[in-house]
Amino acid sequence: MVLPNLSEKEATSLFPKGFSVTNLPSGKPYLRVTPQP
């Protein structure tokens, strides 16, 4: 799980394998999940 207070740029640098964003009804990208190691 990627913390919501991280920007897209910070999350990309911390998680080089990438992350997926779950679509929420509000349209905000709060749920971001990384692959498990």
A tleap script that builds the chain and sets N, CA, C and O, in Angstrom:
source leaprc.protein.ff14SB
mol = sequence {
  NMET VAL LEU PRO ASN LEU SER GLU LYS GLU
  ALA THR SER LEU PHE PRO LYS GLY PHE SER
  VAL THR ASN LEU PRO SER GLY LYS PRO TYR
  LEU ARG VAL THR PRO GLN CPRO
}
set mol.1.N position { 0.854 -1.170 0.000 }
set mol.1.CA position { 0.000 0.000 0.000 }
set mol.1.C position { 0.900 1.234 0.000 }
set mol.1.O position { 1.849 1.326 0.780 }
set mol.2.N position { 0.592 2.169 -0.877 }
set mol.2.CA position { 1.336 3.420 -0.957 }
set mol.2.C position { 0.563 4.463 -0.157 }
set mol.2.O position { -0.640 4.637 -0.349 }
set mol.3.N position { 1.253 5.145 0.730 }
set mol.3.CA position { 0.590 6.148 1.564 }
set mol.3.C position { 0.014 7.275 0.714 }
set mol.3.O position { 0.637 7.687 -0.264 }
set mol.4.N position { -1.166 7.777 1.072 }
set mol.4.CA position { -1.799 8.823 0.262 }
set mol.4.C position { -1.072 10.163 0.314 }
set mol.4.O position { -1.292 11.010 -0.552 }
set mol.5.N position { -0.210 10.374 1.309 }
set mol.5.CA position { 0.484 11.658 1.386 }
set mol.5.C position { 1.725 11.720 0.493 }
set mol.5.O position { 2.363 12.770 0.414 }
set mol.6.N position { 2.085 10.621 -0.183 }
set mol.6.CA position { 3.201 10.638 -1.125 }
set mol.6.C position { 2.718 11.126 -2.484 }
set mol.6.O position { 1.649 10.738 -2.956 }
set mol.7.N position { 3.523 11.982 -3.103 }
set mol.7.CA position { 3.177 12.439 -4.453 }
set mol.7.C position { 3.445 11.315 -5.447 }
set mol.7.O position { 4.090 10.321 -5.111 }
set mol.8.N position { 2.947 11.476 -6.670 }
set mol.8.CA position { 3.177 10.468 -7.714 }
set mol.8.C position { 4.677 10.305 -7.961 }
set mol.8.O position { 5.157 9.187 -8.144 }
set mol.9.N position { 5.409 11.404 -7.967 }
set mol.9.CA position { 6.855 11.374 -8.220 }
set mol.9.C position { 7.588 10.610 -7.118 }
set mol.9.O position { 8.453 9.783 -7.407 }
set mol.10.N position { 7.248 10.882 -5.858 }
set mol.10.CA position { 7.874 10.185 -4.732 }
set mol.10.C position { 7.537 8.696 -4.750 }
set mol.10.O position { 8.406 7.857 -4.512 }
set mol.11.N position { 6.294 8.371 -5.027 }
set mol.11.CA position { 5.870 6.970 -5.059 }
set mol.11.C position { 6.589 6.219 -6.172 }
set mol.11.O position { 6.988 5.069 -5.987 }
set mol.12.N position { 6.757 6.857 -7.321 }
set mol.12.CA position { 7.448 6.221 -8.442 }
set mol.12.C position { 8.908 5.951 -8.104 }
set mol.12.O position { 9.445 4.908 -8.477 }
set mol.13.N position { 9.558 6.881 -7.401 }
set mol.13.CA position { 10.965 6.670 -7.048 }
set mol.13.C position { 11.122 5.633 -5.932 }
set mol.13.O position { 12.113 4.903 -5.914 }
set mol.14.N position { 10.171 5.554 -5.010 }
set mol.14.CA position { 10.253 4.584 -3.917 }
set mol.14.C position { 9.865 3.171 -4.346 }
set mol.14.O position { 10.340 2.193 -3.769 }
set mol.15.N position { 9.006 3.062 -5.354 }
set mol.15.CA position { 8.518 1.765 -5.817 }
set mol.15.C position { 8.827 1.600 -7.303 }
set mol.15.O position { 7.953 1.807 -8.145 }
set mol.16.N position { 10.073 1.227 -7.632 }
set mol.16.CA position { 10.474 1.128 -9.044 }
set mol.16.C position { 9.723 0.051 -9.831 }
set mol.16.O position { 9.668 0.114 -11.059 }
set mol.17.N position { 9.145 -0.933 -9.141 }
set mol.17.CA position { 8.360 -1.964 -9.841 }
set mol.17.C position { 6.976 -1.452 -10.204 }
set mol.17.O position { 6.218 -2.132 -10.895 }
set mol.18.N position { 6.652 -0.263 -9.743 }
set mol.18.CA position { 5.375 0.353 -10.075 }
set mol.18.C position { 4.305 0.100 -9.035 }
set mol.18.O position { 4.526 -0.598 -8.046 }
set mol.19.N position { 3.149 0.677 -9.273 }
set mol.19.CA position { 2.000 0.511 -8.394 }
set mol.19.C position { 0.742 0.703 -9.222 }
set mol.19.O position { 0.760 1.343 -10.274 }
set mol.20.N position { -0.343 0.140 -8.731 }
set mol.20.CA position { -1.617 0.290 -9.435 }
set mol.20.C position { -2.535 1.190 -8.618 }
set mol.20.O position { -2.499 1.188 -7.387 }
set mol.21.N position { -3.350 1.955 -9.322 }
set mol.21.CA position { -4.285 2.873 -8.683 }
set mol.21.C position { -5.692 2.311 -8.845 }
set mol.21.O position { -6.124 2.010 -9.958 }
set mol.22.N position { -6.402 2.172 -7.731 }
set mol.22.CA position { -7.770 1.668 -7.752 }
set mol.22.C position { -8.732 2.831 -7.978 }
set mol.22.O position { -8.661 3.847 -7.287 }
set mol.23.N position { -9.621 2.678 -8.937 }
set mol.23.CA position { -10.618 3.716 -9.201 }
set mol.23.C position { -11.655 3.732 -8.085 }
set mol.23.O position { -12.233 2.700 -7.746 }
set mol.24.N position { -11.879 4.902 -7.525 }
set mol.24.CA position { -12.868 5.080 -6.466 }
set mol.24.C position { -14.018 5.935 -6.983 }
set mol.24.O position { -13.835 6.692 -7.937 }
set mol.25.N position { -15.195 5.833 -6.379 }
set mol.25.CA position { -16.333 6.647 -6.821 }
set mol.25.C position { -16.047 8.154 -6.770 }
set mol.25.O position { -16.600 8.916 -7.563 }
set mol.26.N position { -15.193 8.580 -5.847 }
set mol.26.CA position { -14.880 10.008 -5.734 }
set mol.26.C position { -13.967 10.485 -6.858 }
set mol.26.O position { -13.861 11.687 -7.103 }
set mol.27.N position { -13.302 9.545 -7.547 }
set mol.27.CA position { -12.386 9.917 -8.620 }
set mol.27.C position { -10.995 10.273 -8.131 }
set mol.27.O position { -10.124 10.612 -8.932 }
set mol.28.N position { -10.777 10.201 -6.825 }
set mol.28.CA position { -9.465 10.541 -6.269 }
set mol.28.C position { -8.597 9.288 -6.170 }
set mol.28.O position { -9.094 8.220 -5.814 }
set mol.29.N position { -7.310 9.408 -6.480 }
set mol.29.CA position { -6.411 8.240 -6.482 }
set mol.29.C position { -5.848 7.921 -5.097 }
set mol.29.O position { -4.634 7.972 -4.900 }
set mol.30.N position { -6.709 7.597 -4.142 }
set mol.30.CA position { -6.244 7.321 -2.785 }
set mol.30.C position { -5.675 5.919 -2.613 }
set mol.30.O position { -4.696 5.741 -1.888 }
set mol.31.N position { -6.263 4.927 -3.259 }
set mol.31.CA position { -5.817 3.545 -3.080 }
set mol.31.C position { -4.778 3.184 -4.131 }
set mol.31.O position { -5.105 2.934 -5.291 }
set mol.32.N position { -3.516 3.160 -3.701 }
set mol.32.CA position { -2.423 2.769 -4.588 }
set mol.32.C position { -1.749 1.559 -3.959 }
set mol.32.O position { -1.398 1.577 -2.779 }
set mol.33.N position { -1.572 0.513 -4.748 }
set mol.33.CA position { -1.066 -0.757 -4.243 }
set mol.33.C position { 0.152 -1.169 -5.053 }
set mol.33.O position { 0.174 -1.028 -6.275 }
set mol.34.N position { 1.180 -1.689 -4.352 }
set mol.34.CA position { 2.388 -2.175 -5.012 }
set mol.34.C position { 2.386 -3.697 -5.021 }
set mol.34.O position { 1.704 -4.319 -4.207 }
set mol.35.N position { 3.145 -4.307 -5.938 }
set mol.35.CA position { 3.270 -5.764 -5.914 }
set mol.35.C position { 4.006 -6.207 -4.642 }
set mol.35.O position { 4.885 -5.496 -4.155 }
set mol.36.N position { 3.654 -7.357 -4.117 }
set mol.36.CA position { 4.338 -7.867 -2.931 }
set mol.36.C position { 5.707 -8.399 -3.324 }
set mol.36.O position { 5.877 -8.931 -4.422 }
set mol.37.N position { 6.693 -8.258 -2.428 }
set mol.37.CA position { 8.054 -8.731 -2.772 }
set mol.37.C position { 8.158 -10.236 -2.880 }
set mol.37.O position { 9.235 -10.762 -3.161 }
savepdb mol mol.pdb
quit
